[in-house]
């Protein structure tokens, strides 16, 4: 079998589709394989912080993505009575680093990214299950028995990536200790304008407005992995769980249908030591999946693509570009994975005494301390 493509991308999530756009920009030949039979964006909403917008600007699609995102000028952390614990001045940070923060519906972003990729370059319904690596090509094997040879392979098939586990058998998804429910509802009556996340002894509840009069909400509750009780949770169960939390949480749940609920355990992967393996590169959640506590999952995938785009423009071999990418990305993504896990652990405390200490410390800390993780995130120029 001859080599069929210069580049092959596995996975049509945010990382894979953005990588496809970058390769198109560079006039590089590629095929993108996706296991689903349709690309529609599973999930509800997520944040695109200033660093993600910087990456999209480099790739050349920032302005168009801004049009489908909701500009967030603040995002407060509250206690369960609605008192402010932390209210980072995201406008000030955005102005300082010359980018804004947005919230966006996953499906809206997927459809937009998909519209920018040449459809003849995409193959749907093809689940990669194995690979055979040679010095001058990689052979990808699919569940349907077919195979495909490529000079260079970009693995972007998510946190549960079977191809990553072929390269790194010990790198398996790691359960964070809590599950998450999420949904998108109508905002016409509530008219929510600002995002917030509430920390209490029964779990966390986040609210974020989206464009087109929609609200994205999520709720995180501690429990065992794949909890059969959680699997059967309805809106009424969540209303009881968060019954003593401030408004508009109950109002939001009142407007949510059971059919709207999406439930999943929160998982990440322990930071790995290599992203580049000769003619193979791992990016996005397949390389450095993090918990959503810093809102950086999709943002880091976009940073990955901007850095890869930059390295592929340099006068070096693709293998050298992959190694240079690894060198630039390992420390930053490890910091975000570790910090996000720590924030989630502290935010999910249930002990009322510890919560009281935590909340009081958060209230009296200077803004510079409360915003330390955000400042580090934005201050570091990932393109250098």
BELURKA-V951789 format. One record per pair of residues at least 6 apart in sequence whose ideal C-beta (glycine too) atoms are under 6 Angstrom apart, sorted by the first residue. I is the first residue (numbers start at 1). GAP is how many residues later the second one is. If there is no record, write none. Layout:
{{I GAP} {I GAP}}
This chain:
{{1 148} {3 134} {3 146} {3 148} {4 144} {4 145} {5 24} {5 26} {5 145} {6 23} {6 145} {7 16} {7 21} {7 23} {7 145} {8 23} {8 142} {8 145} {9 7} {9 10} {9 11} {9 23} {9 145} {9 147} {10 23} {10 118} {10 145} {10 147} {11 145} {11 146} {12 20} {12 22} {12 27} {13 145} {14 284} {14 287} {15 141} {15 268} {15 269} {15 286} {16 16} {16 140} {17 96} {18 284} {18 287} {19 135} {19 286} {20 12} {20 97} {21 95} {22 37} {22 283} {22 287} {23 7} {26 286} {31 90} {32 89} {32 90} {33 90} {33 93} {34 90} {35 92} {37 87} {37 88} {39 71} {39 75} {40 67} {41 65} {41 66} {41 69} {43 63} {44 138} {44 140} {44 172} {45 58} {45 60} {45 163} {45 165} {45 171} {46 252} {47 56} {47 248} {48 21} {48 54} {48 56} {49 52} {49 250} {50 44} {50 47} {50 49} {50 51} {50 328} {51 248} {52 247} {52 250} {53 9} {53 46} {54 45} {55 247} {55 248} {55 251} {56 6} {56 9} {56 246} {58 248} {59 247} {68 40} {68 44} {69 33} {69 35} {70 33} {70 139} {70 140} {70 141} {71 29} {71 31} {72 29} {72 31} {72 123} {73 18} {74 16} {74 120} {75 120} {76 8} {76 11} {76 120} {77 8} {77 9} {77 120} {78 6} {78 118} {78 120} {79 6} {79 280} {80 118} {80 120} {80 165} {81 165} {82 164} {85 274} {85 277} {85 278} {86 276} {86 284} {88 283} {88 286} {90 11} {93 285} {94 6} {94 7} {97 281} {103 105} {103 107} {105 105} {126 16} {127 16} {128 12} {128 14} {128 35} {129 14} {129 33} {130 11} {131 7} {131 9} {131 32} {131 35} {132 7} {137 12} {137 14} {138 12} {138 15} {138 141} {139 8} {139 10} {140 8} {141 6} {152 127} {152 166} {153 127} {154 127} {155 8} {155 127} {155 131} {156 127} {156 128} {156 130} {157 129} {158 127} {158 128} {159 14} {159 108} {159 126} {159 130} {160 13} {161 125} {164 7} {164 118} {164 122} {167 110} {168 104} {171 98} {171 101} {173 94} {174 94} {174 95} {174 96} {175 50} {175 90} {175 92} {176 90} {176 115} {176 168} {177 45} {178 42} {178 44} {178 88} {178 170} {179 42} {179 44} {179 51} {179 86} {180 38} {180 40} {180 86} {181 38} {181 80} {181 82} {182 36} {182 80} {183 73} {183 77} {183 78} {184 30} {184 32} {185 30} {185 70} {185 71} {187 26} {187 27} {187 28} {188 25} {190 58} {192 17} {192 23} {195 13} {196 11} {197 9} {198 7} {198 47} {199 148} {200 45} {201 149} {201 151} {201 154} {202 39} {203 17} {203 18} {204 16} {204 143} {205 14} {205 37} {205 44} {206 12} {207 10} {208 8} {209 6} {210 6} {217 35} {219 19} {222 126} {223 7} {225 40} {234 24} {235 18} {235 21} {235 23} {238 15} {239 14} {242 7} {266 25} {268 21} {268 22} {268 23} {269 20} {271 63} {271 66} {275 7} {275 12} {275 51} {276 46} {276 47} {276 50} {278 41} {279 40} {281 41} {283 21} {284 17} {288 45} {288 49} {290 46} {290 47} {290 50} {291 49} {291 50} {291 53} {293 47} {293 50} {293 51} {294 46} {296 40} {300 33} {303 79} {307 18} {307 21} {308 17} {311 10} {311 13} {311 14} {312 9} {339 34} {349 6}}
